[in-house]
Amino acid sequence: MKSSIGINLILLLGLVVDLRAQQPVPDKLVVLTFDDSVRSHYTIVRPILKEFGFGATFFITEGFEFQTDKENYMTWEQIAELDQAGFEIGNHTRDHVAITEANYKEQLQAINDRCEEYGIPKPTSFAFPGNKFSAEMIPWLKDMGIQFARRGGTPEFDYDEGRGVAVEPGFDHPLLLPTAADARPDWGIEEFVQGAKQAEFGRIAILQFHGVPDGAHDWVSTTEAKFRSYMHYLKSNGYQVIAMRDLSKYLSGGLLPVNADEIISDRQQLMAAGRSRDEFRGPKDRRDLGAWASIMKRHGYTVAESRMVTGLDFNTMERALARARTIKPVGKSIEVLPYPGGRHPRLGFRDGEYRPRRETKVSVFSPWDSEDYLVVDIPEAIWNVTDQGRELLYLAHEDVPTMWDRLGKRVLESEWQRIRGGYESTIELPNRVVIQTRVFPRKDSVGLEMELINNSQSRLTGLYTQNCIMLAKMSGFKSQSLDHRRTTEFFTACGNEAEDKWVIYSWEKVTRAWGNIHCPCLHSDPQFDDLEPGESQIIQGWISFYEGRDVEGEIGLLRKQQVLRHHGSGVPIGTTD
């Protein structure tokens, strides 16, 4: 989406992780980390964690007085015993210094070598010394085999407070994971709980400790009594406590942001405005909750994912899902349902789609696997030309300012409504322009219709529309590549990796057909005619599924059947969104 307005995005180097291993993030998932090789990690922390059955990562450095002060620092034999006890040993550099292009290999390899000497696996987790980090460090860490790296709570919060933010998968880069809480000596249980409680609504809280106690660094020391009370809180409240390496279950290579710094800026802007990053839509009543619970159940949402939609507590949402009716396809038509939101519809490049609005999105379930579905975003965006130049008349997410942001006005939320033969979404803009989208499931295809009604006092011009299909939940279609795409006339198609199953997509008046390697997604973008006040226009779209290897022949048959009237010329698949 962003390159459409001329913003350059750089794909940062990422991780190679099996996408199939990715699991939904449960509520109350925390990562426990300990820095600086402090002796109390072995003498006090180790037995307490074993008592509670918790995992943890210990970030090892030979900096400070490690070589000479064995009253305050562990020996390598003790570090090896931590590994043997099942805990993760992470890399914190040899000298506890900020890494640079000149020193990173020496600093990380020194710890790797010592680990090898003591029979400890090569570290795959890293903590930035002094919590000093930058996005330029990402390729250096990747070069050394690091999969997950933890920063502190800055710049979202001041360092002295020890406060921070939880990890948001797909937005936070795995090599720049923020700390939700960095324990301080003056903390009580309230400050600790404030950090731990961020582990909900799809987020993961990383908790940072130093010594328990820390005789060499009293400004980050935690007493044994306080630490035990913190661990008791986690245990008694049902938290799952893991090491950083265990994040591989929840963070995959496909969840890499394109711009690693952008999530930080977005958080800072929302915090300054007093806004939350959560976008809940609480149900209007019990009946509404039941309806959405049934839709979420059909999509395979967990309780935690359903809470991301509604904002409701765990017990309420668990009961609602248990009571929800099972939705079954009606007749022999392709199954279509409103998309519930919450679970992000994209695989990657989520930093190009902050807070997606669900009133533009429907799920079309696959005829090949009843658990698979694609998400159609219609419209994702509508551009127009104003006195200010080319601006967004409408955007179905928040990452790019629209003309309404400039004018300080809001586009109100709406919902899909059942109509005869399908669903309809109506969005009224502040200038009284109305966008109506209709979806009609059929036996072998899905008919789409979009109507733009100009109830404003001004002429609408340059009405380029972006209409997207997102394939994150389609088995075999998750390859972040453009290799399996075809464009013929005004039809565009995306195949699975075997190229024996295809999604075919088109709109009338299409001006651009393209895809994005990061999402992955499929675009067929039409343009409305200019509309005078009081005028309206309807354009039609098409989705179908084809199984076979002659997708060009299938498209030719659709063209002969004149499934759509064509008033434009398609162009080759592009590469950005």
N, C-alpha and C positions, 0 to 999 in steps of 0.2 A: 504493500500500500504506500509506504513512505516514499519510495523512489518516484512515485507518480507525481509528487510535488517537489521533486528535485533534491531530496535529502539523501546524501550518500550514506550507505550503511556498509560496514565492514564486517564480514563474517570472521569472528575470532576463532582461533584454533580451539578445538574441542576434544571431547573424549570419545573413545570407541567403546561403547557399552551395548550389550544385547538389548534391543528395544523390547523384546518379549519379556524381559525380566522386570520391566517397570510395573509397579503396583500402585494402586491409589493410596494416598497418604491418610493413615488413620488419625483420629483425634488423639491427643496426649502422647505424641511421639517426640522424645527429646534425645539429644546427643550430648553426652557428658564428656568434657575435655579438661585436661590438666596440663599446665605449661611449666617448663623450666627445670625439669629433672629434680624436683625438690624431694628430700629424703622422706618427708612425711607422706608422700605418695605411696611409698612402700610400707612404711611402718603403721600408718593410720588409715589412709584412704583404701588401700588394697583390702584389708580385712572387712571394712565396713561395706564396700561394694560387693564382696563375696557373700556377706551376710544377707544383703538385700537382693542378690541375684542380678545385679546391674552390669551392663557393658560400659566400656569407657575407652577413650583414647588418651594416651600419655605422650605429649610432645617433648621430645628429647633434644637438649642442647648441651654442649660442653662449654658454653660461655659462662660468664660471671666467675665464680671461684670453684667451678665444678672439679677441677683437677686436684685441688688442695684442701677444700673444705668439706670433709665427709661428715661433719656434724649437720650440715644443712643440705647437702646434695647426695643423690644416690650413687652407688657404684654401678658399673656395667653388669655385674653379676646380679644385682637387685633388679635392674631394668630387664634382664633376661628372665628373671623369675616372674615379672609382671606379664611378659609375653607367654610364658609357660602356663600362667594362670588363666589365659584366655583373653587378656586385654590387648588392645591394639597399641603398637608403638609407632608414633608419628615423627616426622622430621621437623625440627625447629631451628635448623642451621647449626653448624659447628660453634660459631662464636656469638650467637644471638645478635646478628646484625641484619639490617635491611638488605635484601638481595638486590643485586644490580646485574646488568648484562655481563659485567666483567667478573663477578665473584660467584654467581649462582651455582655453577657446576662444582666449584671447589667446596663451597659451603654445604651443599646438600650431599655431595658424594662422600664427604668425610663422615657424616652420620650413617650413610648407607654402608660404608666400609666397616664401621664399628658394629653395626647390626649383623653384618655377615660374619664377622669375627666371633660373635657370641650366639650364632645360630638363630638370629631373629630375622623374620622375613623382611625383604626390602620395603621400606615405608612407601605407602601410596597416599597417605594423608599428610598435610602440611599446615602449620600455623604460622602466620606472618609475625616475625619478632617485633615486639612493640606495637603489634596490630597495624603496622605501616604497610600499605598496599597501593597498587595501581593496576589498571587493566593491562599495561605494557608487560607486566610480570607473567601473564597467563601463558604465553608460549614458552617461557623459560621453565615453568613448572611442568608443563606438558612434556617438554623435552626430557625431564628427569623422571617421567613415569608417574607423576603425581595425579591422582584422580579427583581428590577433594581437598580444598584449601579453605581454612577459616580465617576470616578477618575479625575485627572487633565490632563495636556498636557505632563507631564513627563512620561517616560524618552525620548520620541521621541524629545522633545524640552526642553530647560532649563526653569525652573520655572519662573525666572525673566522676561522672554520675554512675558509671557501670551499667547504664541502661542500653538497650539495643532493640533490634527487630528480629522477627523470626524469618526463616528461609521460605521463600515462595518459589516452589519448583517451576521451572520454565522461564522465570523472570530473573532470579539470582543465578549468576554463572556458578557452576560447581567449583570453580577455582577462585571464587570471591564470595564465599558463604558468610553471611553476617552472624554475629553473636547476639542472642536475645538477652543475655544477662551475664555480666562479668563481675563476680562477687567482690565485695568490698568489706573491710573490717567493721564498718559501722552499720552494716546491713542487719535487718531483722528478717523474720519469715515473710513479712509483707513484700519487701523488695524482691526476694527470691521468687515468690509466687507470681509477682507481676511479670517476670520473665518467662516462667514455666507455662503460665496460662495462655501464652501466645501460641501454644501448640494446639491449634484448632483451625477449622475452616481451611483445610488443605495446607497448613503451614507447619514447619518443623522448627522447634526451638533448640538452638545450640547453647549450652550452658558452659561458661568458662570459669575455671578455678585456677589458682596458683597453689601455694602451700596450705596445708591444713594441720598445723599452722605453717607460716612461712617466715622463718627467722631472718632470712636474708632480704626479704622484700615485705616489710611490715605494712606497706600501703595497699597491698592486695592480699593480705593474710586473712584466713578464716579459721576460727577456733574449731576444735573437734566437736564441741557441743552443738554449735550452730550447724556445722556440716551434717552431723547426724540428724538434726531436726529437719534439714532440707531433704535429705534422702528419705526420711520417714514420711514426709509429705508426699513425695513422688510415689512411694510404695503404697501408702494408704489410699491414695486417690487414683490408683490404676494406671499410672504412666508407664509407657514402654520406654526403657532407657537403653540406648544402643551406642556403639562406637561409630566413628565417622565412616569407616569402611562399609558399614551396613547400609549406608545411604544408597548403595548401588541398587537396592531393591526399588527405590523411589525416584532416583534421578538418573535419567538415561541420556545418551548422547543426543538423541533427537530433541531433548528439552533445552538445548543451548539457546540463550538469547543471541540475537545478532549484534546488539550493542550492549556490552556488559555494564556500562555506566548508567544506562538510561533508567533502570529501576530505581537507582539512588536518587536521581533528580525528580522522578515522579513522586517518590515517597516524601521528599523534602517539600515539594510544592503542595501536596495534599496536607501535610502536617501544618504548614504555614497557613493554609486556608481553613484549618480545623476540620478537615474531611477525613473519613476513613477510606481505606482501599477496598473495604467490603461493599458489595452492592446487593444486599439482600432484598428479596421481594416477599415480605411476610404474607401468608395467605389471608384472604379477607375473612374467612370463616371456616368452620369445620368441613363444610362441603368442598370449599375451594382447596383446602389442604388435602382432602381425600383424592380429588381429581389430579392434583399435581403429584401426589405420592404414587398414584398408579402410573403416571407417565414416567416418573423417575425410576420406578421399579422395572418398567419395560426397558429402560435404558441401562439397567444393571447398576444403578447407583448404590454405593454403600451408604450407611447411615451418615458417615462423616461428609461424604459428597452431597447428600441431601441437605445437610445443615448449611452447606455453602450456598444453597439456593434460597433457603427460607430464613436462616438465622435462628432457628428454633433450637432448644436444648436437645441433648442426645436422647433422653428418655422419650420425649414427645415425638421426635422424629422416628425413633425405633418403633414405637407403637403404631404410628401412622403407616409406615411401610409394611408392618405385619398385617394391618387391617386392609391395606390397599388391594383393590381388585386386580386380577390379572388381565391385562389388555391382550386381546387376540385380534388378528387381522380380520377385517370385515370383507366377506365375499372372497373374490379371487384377485382383488386389486393389490397393487404394490402398497405396502404399509407406510403411511405417513403420519407423523405426530409433531406437535409443537416441540421445539427443543427446550429443555427445562432451564438451561443456563447452569451456573456453578462450575461444573466440569468444563474446562476450557475446550472449545471445539478444535483448536489447532494442536498439532504435534509440536512443532517448533515455531520460532519467530513470534512468540506470544508478546514480546515487547513491541511488536507492531500492531497489537490489538489489545489495548488495555480496556478492561471492564466492558466486554461485549454485551450488547443489548439483545435480549432474546426475542423481541417482537418482530425481528427481521429473519429469524432462523427457524427452519423446520428440519426434522430428521426424516430421511428417506431410507427405509430399512432394505438391506440387501436381499435379493432373491436367492443368493447362494449360501448365506449363513444368517440365521435368524438373529444372532447376537450383533451382527455388524450393521452399521448405518453410516451414511454420509450426512453432513450438515450443509444445507443450502442457505446462503446468506443473501437475501434479496429484499432491498438493495443493501450492499455493504456501504456504498457511497453514491451520492449524486452531486456532481459538480455543476455550477452555473457561473455565468459571467455577470458581475455587478459593476457598479461604478468604482469599486475597490480593486477590480481585476477578477481573475478566476478564483472562486471560493467554493468551499463545500456548503452546499445547500442542506445536505444531511450526511451524517456519518454514524454507522452502527456500533461505534466504539469510541474511545476517548483520546487516543494518542496524538491526534492531529487537530488543531483548533479549527472550528467551523465559523461561518459567518455569525452564528448565534452566540458563540463564545465572544466574538469581537463586540457584539451588541449587548452582551450581558443578559441574554435571554436563554430559557431552557426549553428543550423539546420534551414534552411530557411522555412518561412511559405509557405503553398500551400492551394489549395481549391479543393473541390469535383467537378468533371466534369461529365456531363451526358454521358453515353455510351448506346449502344443498350441494352435495358432491365433493366437499372438501373443506378448506379452511381459508379464512380471510384475515388479513392484518390491515388496520387503518392507523396511519400516523399523520397527525395534523401538526404542521409547523407553525411557529409564531406568526408568520405572515399569512396564515390561513390556506397555504398550499397543502394539499392532501396527497399522501402516497398510499395507494391501496394495492396490496399484493394478494393474489389468490393462488391456491395450490389445489390441483385436482388429481388425485391418484386414479390410475387406470390399470387395466390388466397387465399391459406390457410397458407402460411408460408413466411419467408424471407430467401433467400439463401445468404450465406456469403462466401467470398473467400479472402484468404490472400496469397500473393506471396512475397517471399524474394529472391532478386536477388543479388548475390555477385559479384559486379563489382570491388571489392577491390583487392589488391595484397596479401591479407592474408586469411588464412583459418578461417572460423567462427565456433565457437564451443559453446556448452552450451546455445543454443538459446531458453531459456524458455520465453514464451510469456504470458502476462496478458491481457485478454480480458474481458471487464466488461459491464454489463447492469445496468444502474442507473434508479431507479423507483420513483424518487421524484414527477413526474407529473402523476403518475398512481393512480387513486382513489382506495382506499382499499388496496394498496400495500405499504403504508408508515409506517407500523409498524416497529419500531426499535427493531426487534426481529428476531431470527432464527427459530421460532416455525413453520413457514409455508413453510419449504423447504423440498425438496425430491431429493435424488440422486439415480439413478438406472443405472448401467453400466456407460456409458460415457455421459448420459443425466443428466442434473440438472434442477430443476423446482422450481419456487417460486409461492406460492399461495397468494390470498388476505386473509384478516382476516377471512372471512367466509369459506375459502378453497373450493369455488365452481368455481373459475376462476384462471387459471394458465398461467404463461409464462414459456415455455420450451426452453432450450438453450443447445447447444452442439457444440463442434468442434472435428474434427479428431485429433488424436494424443494427446488427452487431458491427462494431467498428474495430474491436480488438479481441483476439482470443489468445490466452497466454496462461502461464503457470508460474509457481514459485517453488524453488527447490527446498526452501527452508521449512515450509509448512507441513506437508505439501498441499497444494490446492490447484483448482482448475477454474479459469475465468472465461466467461463469455460476456463481453461488455457492450451493451447497446447504447444508442444515443437517441433520446426523444427529439422530435421536432421542436422548434421554438413555439412557445405557447403564449398567446395573448391573454389578458385577463378574461376569465369566464370560459376559456377553452380547456379541453382535456384530451388525452390521448392514451390508448391502450396498446401495449405491445405484448407479444406472447413468447413463451419459452418452452423448452423441452428437455426432459431427462429420460434416458432409457439405459437398460443394461444389456450387454451383448456378450455371449459366450462363444468363443471361436477365435480363429486367427486371421480372418479376413474383415477387419474392422472397416477398411476403406470400402469394401463391397457392401457392408451393412449400412454405412453412411450413404452410399449411393442409392440404396433402396429407400431409405428415409427421404432422401431428396426427391426421388420420383413420386413418392407418396404425398409429397408436398405437405409434410407434417407442420411446416411453418412457412408463412409468406416471408420472403427474404427481401430486405431493402438496404443491404449494406454489403461490405466486402470484408471477409475475415483476413487477418494477418497472421504471420507465424507466431507460434508460442513464444512468449517472452520469458524473462528470468526473475522478475522481482514483483513484490506486492507493496 
